[in-house]
Amino acid sequence: MPFLCSTNCGKNAVLKRPKTGGALCKECFFWAFEEEIHCTIKSASLFSKGDYVAIAASGGKDSTVLAYIMKLLNDRYNYGLKLVLLSIDEGITGYRDDSLETVKRNEVQYGIPLKILSYDELYGWTMDRIVEKIGRKNNCTFCGVFRRQALDRGAELLKVDKIVTGHNADDIAETVIMNILRGDIARLQRCTSIQTSSEDKISRCKPFKYTYEKEIVMYAYFKKLDYFTTECIYSPNAYRGHARAYLKDLERIRPSAIIDVIHSGESLAIRDGIHLPAQTTCSRCGHVSSQEICKACVLLEGLNNGIPKLGIGKSSKVKEKLKVSKEKNGNCANCSCSKKEENGISSRLKDIEELLNIEVDINGSKSCRNINKVTRRIEDLSF
Amino acid sequence: MCSLNDFEMDGDSNKEMKKSNHKVLTESDLCRKCQINNAKFILRDKDFYCTQCFTVYFVHKFRSTIGKSREIKHGDKVLVAFSGGISSTCLLHLIRQGLDEPATKKLQFHPHVLFINESILNSQTSLAKIYEEIDKLNFPLSYTNLEEVLVEESKEISIKTVKSEKYLVEFQKYLHKFLWKLSENYSELLEVLRSSDLNKVDNISDESLGVSERSNELQHILSESLKNQTSREDFLRQLRYKLICRCAKQLGFQKVFLGCSGTELAIQILSNVALGRGSQIADFVQFKTNHFGVEVFLPMRETFEDEVKFFIESQNIFVPEEEEKLTPSNKPSIVSCTRAFIHNLQEEFFSTVPTVFRTGSKLVRGKEAENENEGLEGDVCSFCGLKRDTGKGGSSSALNSIKLSKKLTENQFMKGVIDNQDDFSDKENLIDDGESEVYNLFCYGCANLMQELDYQNSSSRVQHLLVTKKSEQQNLDIIQNYLLERGLNIP
């Protein structure tokens, strides 16, 4: 027996909404889906009139639906936005090259211009070559860190005001769980906000924050949108997979679990007196970073100097290693230009200057430990 | 304190700590602490301990948790909730050992054990067995039935108290000495004492409290009203907290000990997040929390499951209830799913539990989640008694998105209305009516439960579980005679 659409429009329902359990017909589902995203955009005031907005496009279902919806809502509600598709080519053969074809088709279908940036031009490395070095484990660390920065670089290049990404409710819930498992409280606090908030940087926002992945798939399916479905060929080894599997189990048990996790994430704060890493800028590339040198630069340094594991593990150990490798190789760390750096007295003096800066930071009880460290370092550097 | 430094809990290194193969103890391995005895246990997959050194380490962890908090004062009366499970059994033994130490190291509080009989959930634990164990440990015991939680707030619930034989014998000896000096009618007094209530050990049986209609009602709520296992377990957990706190109040205790291990807390942290109770994490994992006006302490929070097991093994302690008694059935729930997830991950990455536990300890309720009218009665969830996290917050929130989705799925007329509205704020008002009443009374997690239960039906027993709030009308009634502007008679 066919079900009737629960909005009483008189038509037969074609699907059950995962989010609410209500049965809807095709038209009512389209309308509810679009209206919800419109409300999210409006209530969070994501855009202002005349904004130039880059849509991060991978060719997958989320970003394809995002591009479609952005264009649709922009026209329907007169947002007055100028849209552009921004794609990052990680250089994964058999995955990204195919998905980029989809994005190129979308460019034509939706009439939105496309810009592609590759890891190769930005960093001098493709993911294929990185995986060769690092192996199948941990390679997602590289890809994730690099892509994050690549998007920002691309946005700067295009001089856009905002970047929109296709992160859906499942992705955000998964990130909340990941950050709890990894003990990353700083990110736990940031990850549920609908848009990034540092002033001088181009802000990134997630209009699909409250949209279930299943509904996005249904929308794409019923609208017959052209998207690419293969999983990344390197991803099965990712730690994230554990969190993903767990979240899927939760959803099976209680469909509201995904939005419940997001609610939990939104209503959490960090206890007073807990030290959080302050967000600063990387001393090498000027990007936002919580460390003196940002993760991307550390990873690159490791790759370029033949110690690819450098950036994986404790960030405190990285500092030590960076110094050592610098002295050994003397290569320019930030790019692959392998320009020899001055390895003489001046660079050593610079090192000591850095150490003196550390000494100024010393306060109270920690002084003892740091002084030991400083003396040790000075001994290491002794002329 | 010292114990925490033993773990390497850096988040990023999690991935690197993947165990390739488990270490196995051999005959020749020595304890890493004393370097003399043969090791019997491996902790954290790398440290070998002999029984002696392990016990010292474990007991110290427990005592330092209590000690460093400075919350438990000399002579405090503490109600220790005992489930019969492994960690609360361990807690009782740790307390007993602490009380038996010589005066300088003796624990300085007076424990009293509370057992909640859950025979209604087909739990197999027999009260007699529990009594036997508590009696061996020489603690006074009170017990009650789970369904007593349905008794109206204004009435007393039935709690039976038994004092152990040993306790009585000691008490009598003390009295003997005292009375010997005081009274010549010593034998007469002794007779009075013997016949007194104190001396009588209740007839210990599972039926001693009687099967009441309440048990049927609780059965009904659990099997009929609540549709899925997750809600059932969540509901039961809230009931247990409620009942323990109520017993504590009735018996005159201000402080309660729960025997949750750090592993259990890690599971709770993650499942609270999954249940939408993220804002309440602090209320379930901090050493000291406040529930229904009673101080609840978690003295076992820094110990881990494997350590508790080692301790129980090495001391040959009998555990009355080996099985987890959370579920009346075997269907998967969010908590059981989380438990399996944490256990599996712990096998592979051994810092999982400590990391989750430490993350949870750093979290509190967010400011945005709190209601605007802070400090008012309306700020507290009517069911769990904790602060509500369903305040207005920002206009863009998960809560609002759910409300919107429900509206859009249910009402067609909305379509025309929204399409024609230019001013967005009016739309928001449209979203926010009727439906959201449940969010004005309950926290997010409890609202999920209450929507399944027919909480508004006044004939339903669930009503008794809700914290009664004085309605504005009732408040007006009280002061009515004094409100002049209402045109009332002035005598």
Chai-1 contact restraints between the chains, C-beta under 6 A:
chainA,res_idxA,chainB,res_idxB,connection_type,confidence,min_distance_angstrom,max_distance_angstrom,comment,restraint_id
A,S6,B,T409,contact,1.0,0.0,6.0,A-B,restraint_1
A,T7,B,Q412,contact,1.0,0.0,6.0,A-B,restraint_2
A,N8,B,Q412,contact,1.0,0.0,6.0,A-B,restraint_3
A,C9,B,Q412,contact,1.0,0.0,6.0,A-B,restraint_4
A,R17,B,T409,contact,1.0,0.0,6.0,A-B,restraint_5
A,K19,B,S405,contact,1.0,0.0,6.0,A-B,restraint_6
A,T20,B,S405,contact,1.0,0.0,6.0,A-B,restraint_7
A,T20,B,K406,contact,1.0,0.0,6.0,A-B,restraint_8
A,T20,B,T409,contact,1.0,0.0,6.0,A-B,restraint_9
A,G22,B,T409,contact,1.0,0.0,6.0,A-B,restraint_10
A,A32,B,L408,contact,1.0,0.0,6.0,A-B,restraint_11
A,E35,B,L408,contact,1.0,0.0,6.0,A-B,restraint_12
A,E36,B,L404,contact,1.0,0.0,6.0,A-B,restraint_13
A,C39,B,L404,contact,1.0,0.0,6.0,A-B,restraint_14
A,K42,B,F424,contact,1.0,0.0,6.0,A-B,restraint_15
A,S43,B,S395,contact,1.0,0.0,6.0,A-B,restraint_16
A,S43,B,S396,contact,1.0,0.0,6.0,A-B,restraint_17
A,A44,B,S396,contact,1.0,0.0,6.0,A-B,restraint_18
A,I180,B,V356,contact,1.0,0.0,6.0,A-B,restraint_19
A,I180,B,T359,contact,1.0,0.0,6.0,A-B,restraint_20
A,R182,B,G11,contact,1.0,0.0,6.0,A-B,restraint_21
A,R182,B,N14,contact,1.0,0.0,6.0,A-B,restraint_22
A,G183,B,G11,contact,1.0,0.0,6.0,A-B,restraint_23
A,G183,B,T355,contact,1.0,0.0,6.0,A-B,restraint_24
A,G183,B,T359,contact,1.0,0.0,6.0,A-B,restraint_25
A,D184,B,G11,contact,1.0,0.0,6.0,A-B,restraint_26
A,I185,B,K362,contact,1.0,0.0,6.0,A-B,restraint_27
A,I194,B,S396,contact,1.0,0.0,6.0,A-B,restraint_28
A,Y210,B,S401,contact,1.0,0.0,6.0,A-B,restraint_29
A,Y239,B,K15,contact,1.0,0.0,6.0,A-B,restraint_30
A,Y246,B,F341,contact,1.0,0.0,6.0,A-B,restraint_31
A,D249,B,C337,contact,1.0,0.0,6.0,A-B,restraint_32
A,L250,B,A274,contact,1.0,0.0,6.0,A-B,restraint_33
A,L250,B,I334,contact,1.0,0.0,6.0,A-B,restraint_34
A,I253,B,T230,contact,1.0,0.0,6.0,A-B,restraint_35
A,I253,B,P332,contact,1.0,0.0,6.0,A-B,restraint_36
A,I253,B,I334,contact,1.0,0.0,6.0,A-B,restraint_37
A,I253,B,C337,contact,1.0,0.0,6.0,A-B,restraint_38
A,R254,B,T230,contact,1.0,0.0,6.0,A-B,restraint_39
A,A257,B,A274,contact,1.0,0.0,6.0,A-B,restraint_40
A,I259,B,A398,contact,1.0,0.0,6.0,A-B,restraint_41
A,I259,B,I402,contact,1.0,0.0,6.0,A-B,restraint_42
A,D260,B,G276,contact,1.0,0.0,6.0,A-B,restraint_43
A,V261,B,V273,contact,1.0,0.0,6.0,A-B,restraint_44
A,V261,B,A274,contact,1.0,0.0,6.0,A-B,restraint_45
A,I262,B,A398,contact,1.0,0.0,6.0,A-B,restraint_46
A,H263,B,G276,contact,1.0,0.0,6.0,A-B,restraint_47
A,H263,B,A398,contact,1.0,0.0,6.0,A-B,restraint_48
A,H263,B,Y444,contact,1.0,0.0,6.0,A-B,restraint_49
A,S264,B,V273,contact,1.0,0.0,6.0,A-B,restraint_50
A,S264,B,G276,contact,1.0,0.0,6.0,A-B,restraint_51
A,S264,B,G278,contact,1.0,0.0,6.0,A-B,restraint_52
A,E266,B,A398,contact,1.0,0.0,6.0,A-B,restraint_53
A,S267,B,G278,contact,1.0,0.0,6.0,A-B,restraint_54
A,S267,B,S279,contact,1.0,0.0,6.0,A-B,restraint_55
A,S267,B,G366,contact,1.0,0.0,6.0,A-B,restraint_56
A,S267,B,A369,contact,1.0,0.0,6.0,A-B,restraint_57
A,S267,B,D389,contact,1.0,0.0,6.0,A-B,restraint_58
A,L268,B,G278,contact,1.0,0.0,6.0,A-B,restraint_59
A,L268,B,L363,contact,1.0,0.0,6.0,A-B,restraint_60
A,L268,B,G366,contact,1.0,0.0,6.0,A-B,restraint_61
A,A269,B,V364,contact,1.0,0.0,6.0,A-B,restraint_62
A,A269,B,G366,contact,1.0,0.0,6.0,A-B,restraint_63
A,I270,B,K362,contact,1.0,0.0,6.0,A-B,restraint_64
A,R271,B,K362,contact,1.0,0.0,6.0,A-B,restraint_65
A,R271,B,V364,contact,1.0,0.0,6.0,A-B,restraint_66
A,I274,B,K362,contact,1.0,0.0,6.0,A-B,restraint_67
A,G313,B,D12,contact,1.0,0.0,6.0,A-B,restraint_68
A,G313,B,S13,contact,1.0,0.0,6.0,A-B,restraint_69
A,G313,B,E16,contact,1.0,0.0,6.0,A-B,restraint_70
A,K314,B,D10,contact,1.0,0.0,6.0,A-B,restraint_71
A,K314,B,S13,contact,1.0,0.0,6.0,A-B,restraint_72
